[in-house]
């Protein structure tokens, strides 16, 4: 049904209009369970393209951080594997409004900032661990 309406509404029906258009769950009519179909219905072709681009970008940087040997590669692998599971689940369940989906996406962005800084050498020189090591060295030098 969503596929049939997509060509007639290339810009979509509007955010949150899926339940309104299909009658919601109160009338027993089921809305699309796929996040990808829901985004296509609500914000159209351009919105779907932007949404998929964001998801693919986060997947690529998550995989890159997981496979590159660096300080947080194991955490990156864990967060990326959760993200991949959520991407697969989005085919059969609507995950667009799930808070934890976007928390995981935010964690990938935060890890990416750490990754970029560690590649530049900034994170290692400004980390709390190295600052504490420096304090301990100064104390031993003074005594």
Secondary structure, DSSP 8 states (H G I E B T S, - for coil): -HHHHHTT-TT-S-TT-HHHHHTTTTTT------HHHHHHHHHHHHHHHHHHHHHHHHHHHHHHHHHS-STTHHHHHHHHHHHHHHHHHTTTS--TT-HHHHHHHHHHHHHHHHHHHHHHTHHHHHSHHHHHHHHHHHHHHH-
